[in-house]
Amino acid sequence: MKLNELLRSYRKNVLNISQQEMAKRLNISQSSISKYEQDSSGIESSMLVRMMNAYQIPQSLFIQTLFEKNSCDSISIREHKRSILEEDLLFFEELFCEYPKLKKELYRLSYMNKKDRGQHAKAITEMIKALLSINENSSV
């Protein structure tokens, strides 16, 4: 697997995020992400480590993919995706223990109709962003 294929695969199949979200993580344009993932633009060496971290690709796999042909198999990608999901589940388990009201609000989403669920999810997302912004500003 070539580097561009590995990047696209991890973004879509492991992280489940859009090119736009990845662009935000790397502080670059969405069109740059698209070019990198289509192998239509070279990647500067200074960007490689940032990409490895943002895409959460294990260092050994990333390096192997850079220097060897056909080195990446779908089993290692699936295993890494599973480990990321397990980390996410542990994080949310701790978060829900710390903030039981958040768990209750998210649980309510499963009982709402699609329209209300979308509006409620958007409101929760905006509240979380606001709280994160407050926390970031208070720690500075």
N, C-alpha and C positions, 0 to 999 in steps of 0.2 A: 504494500500500500504506500502511495506517495504521501508526502507531508500535507498537501492540500486536501487529499481525501481523508486523512486522519483528522485534520482540523474540522472539516465539515461533519464527519461522523461523530466526533465528540460533542460538537455544539448541538447537533440535532438529536442524537441518540442517547447521549449520556447526560448532558446538561438540560436538554429540552428547552433551549432558548433561541430567540430569533437572531439574525445577523445584527439587527439594530441594538439588541441588548448586549451582544458581544462587543459591538463598537463602543458602547458606553463604558463597558468594563475596561477597554483598552484605550479609551479617550482618542479614538480615531473615527473616521467616517464609515458609514455602512457600506459605501461603495468600495472602500479599501478592503473590508472583510470579504466582500463578494469577489474581488479580484484575487485575494490570497487563496480563497477556497476554490476558485476556478483555475488556479495556477496560471493566471494571466498577468501576474505581477510578482516580481521577486520580493523576498522578505529580507529587510535589513537585519544584520546580525544583532543590532541592539534591540530589535523587536522580538527575537526568537524566545528569549527567556520570559519576557512579558506574556507572550502567547502561550507558552507551555503552562505558566501559572494560571492565566485566565481561563484556558480551556481545561484545566485540571488534568493534564496528561502526565502520567508518571514519567519522571526524568529518563529512566532507562528506555522506555518505549519511544519517547520523543527522540532521543539521541540515536537509537537504533534505526528509526524511520529516516532520520536525516542522512545516515551514512550507508544504509543497506537497502537493496531493492526487495520488495515483497516480504518485509520483515514483520509486518503487523497482521495479526490474525483476529478474527471476530471474537474468539473466545476470550482473549485478554481484554478486549473492549467491554464485553459483557461482564466480566469479573469486576472490572473497575467501576462500571456503572452500578453494579450491585453494591459495592463498597461505599460509593457516594450516596446511594439511596439509604443505606444503613446509617451513615453519618447524619443525613438529613432527618431520618426518623428519630434518632437519639436527640438531636437538637430540638425537634418539635415536642418530644416527650418532656424534656426539661422545661421548655417554654410553657407548655400547658400546665405543668405542675406549679410553675411560678406565677402564671397568669390564668387562673381557671375561668375567668370571664371571657377571655379570648377564645378559649376552647368552646365555651358555651355558644358564643356568637358564630363561630365557624360551623359548629354542629347544626345550628339553626338553618344554615344555608341549604342543607340537604333536604329540608322540608319545604322550601320555598319554590314557587313556580320560577321558570327560567328568567323572566323579566325582572322580578323582584330579587332573585338571586344575584343577577348581574349588577343591579344597583347597590345592593347590600355589600357585595364583594368589593365594589369600587369604593364605597364609603369606608370600609374596613381598611382597604389598601391605603387610602389617603390619610387615615388616622395613624396608621403605622409609619408612613413616610414622615408625617409631622413629628411623631414621637422620636423617630431616629434622628431627625434634623435637630430637635431640641437636645437630645443626648450628645450629638456631635458638637454642637455649639457650647454646651456646658463643660465638655471635657477639654476644650481649647483654651 
